[in-house]
Amino acid sequence: MKNSTKGLLYLINWATFERQIIQFVPMEVDAPRAASITKEKVVGRNQPVIQFGGGEQTLSLTLDLYGEDVRSRVEWLMQFTMNDDDGNPPPLLKVMWDTLIQSDALWSVESVNPKYSLFMPGENFAPRQATVSLTLVRNTDRNITFIDTNRF
């Protein structure tokens, strides 16, 4: 299937469809999948009984933002970590980057960790660059199977 991102990384607010285009492609993407395993000790048995309890898929990437004042772009990312005034959960994030990331996957933002640099003295020390560590957790209302995990 052909994808129309043409090498660009898009972050899309799935509630409002507002998007951010990330200027620079991340150098690395960390995409672990962790299983939840419970070990039940049984009297008279040499090893525990293993119970599989599901798992989760995360996606971690570092974004390099550059512009006049990058604080608004970082604040846009921060909205995905807070509920609104009515107590509704944060919006979900859709990540589109050619065929690397599944187009149907929606993500909850677990953390946004910005580091600001290139402060402009003549402009109230507004930062022109931010390096943002972003950690996402896949959010789905259906059971994801092994067949679904050929991409993240």
C-alpha positions in Angstrom: 0.0 0.0 0.0 1.3 3.4 -0.9 1.5 6.1 1.7 1.3 9.8 1.0 3.6 11.2 3.7 6.5 11.4 1.3 9.1 10.8 4.0 7.6 13.4 6.4 6.5 12.6 10.0 3.0 13.8 10.9 1.6 13.9 14.4 -2.2 14.3 14.3 -4.6 15.1 17.1 -7.3 12.5 16.5 -10.0 14.5 18.2 -9.5 17.8 16.2 -7.4 16.5 13.2 -5.0 19.4 13.9 -1.5 18.2 12.8 2.2 19.0 13.3 4.7 18.2 10.6 8.1 17.3 12.1 10.8 19.0 10.2 13.6 16.5 10.8 13.3 12.7 10.7 14.2 11.0 14.0 17.6 9.2 13.9 16.1 6.3 16.0 12.8 4.9 16.9 12.5 2.6 19.9 9.4 0.3 19.5 9.4 -2.4 22.3 6.5 -4.7 23.0 6.3 -6.0 26.5 4.4 -9.0 27.8 2.8 -9.1 31.2 3.8 -12.5 32.8 2.7 -13.7 36.2 4.6 -16.6 37.9 2.5 -18.7 40.2 4.4 -20.8 42.7 3.0 -24.2 43.2 3.9 -26.4 46.2 5.7 -29.5 45.2 6.6 -28.1 41.7 10.2 -27.2 40.7 9.2 -24.3 38.5 6.3 -21.8 38.6 3.2 -21.9 36.4 3.4 -19.1 33.9 0.3 -17.0 33.2 0.2 -14.6 30.2 -1.7 -11.4 31.1 -1.5 -9.4 27.9 1.0 -6.7 27.1 1.6 -3.3 25.6 3.4 -1.7 22.7 5.3 1.5 23.2 6.9 3.9 20.7 9.7 6.2 21.8 11.3 8.8 19.5 13.3 12.0 19.8 11.9 15.0 17.9 14.1 17.9 16.8 12.0 21.1 16.5 13.3 24.3 15.1 11.6 27.6 14.4 11.0 31.2 15.7 9.7 30.1 19.1 9.3 26.4 19.6 7.4 26.6 22.9 4.0 26.5 21.1 4.9 23.3 19.3 6.0 21.7 22.6 2.8 22.9 24.3 0.8 21.3 21.5 2.5 18.0 22.4 1.8 18.6 26.1 -2.0 18.7 25.6 -1.9 14.9 25.0 -0.8 14.3 28.6 -3.6 16.2 30.3 -7.4 15.9 30.6 -9.6 18.8 29.6 -11.6 21.1 32.0 -14.5 18.6 31.9 -12.4 15.7 33.1 -12.3 14.0 29.7 -9.2 12.0 28.9 -6.5 13.5 26.7 -6.9 13.2 22.9 -5.3 10.3 21.1 -2.4 10.9 18.7 -2.1 9.4 15.3 1.5 9.1 13.9 2.0 8.8 10.2 5.4 8.2 8.7 5.3 6.4 5.3 4.9 2.7 5.8 7.0 2.5 9.0 4.1 3.1 11.4 0.8 1.4 11.0 -1.8 3.9 9.7 -4.6 2.5 11.8 -2.7 2.8 15.1 -3.7 5.4 17.7 -1.4 6.3 20.6 -1.8 7.7 24.1 1.1 10.0 25.0 2.9 8.7 28.1 5.5 11.4 28.4 6.8 14.6 26.7 10.3 15.6 27.8 11.5 18.8 26.1 15.0 20.4 26.2 15.2 23.9 24.9 18.2 25.6 23.3 19.2 28.4 21.0 17.7 31.2 23.1 17.3 34.5 21.3 18.3 37.5 23.6 16.6 40.1 21.5 13.3 38.2 21.6 12.7 37.6 25.3 15.1 34.6 25.2 12.6 32.6 23.1 14.0 29.2 22.3 14.4 28.4 18.7 15.2 24.8 19.1 13.7 22.0 21.2 14.8 18.4 21.5 11.7 16.4 22.7 11.8 12.9 23.9 8.3 11.5 23.2 7.0 8.2 24.6 3.7 6.8 23.3 1.6 3.7 24.3 -0.6 2.1 21.7 -4.3 2.6 22.5 -6.8 0.2 21.0 -10.3 -1.0 21.7 -9.6 -4.4 20.0 -7.3 -7.3 20.8 -4.1 -6.9 18.8 -2.8 -10.3 17.6 0.6 -11.4 16.2 -0.6 -10.8 12.7 -1.2 -7.1 13.5 2.4 -6.6 14.7 4.3 -6.6 11.4 4.8 -2.9 11.8 4.5 -0.6 14.8 
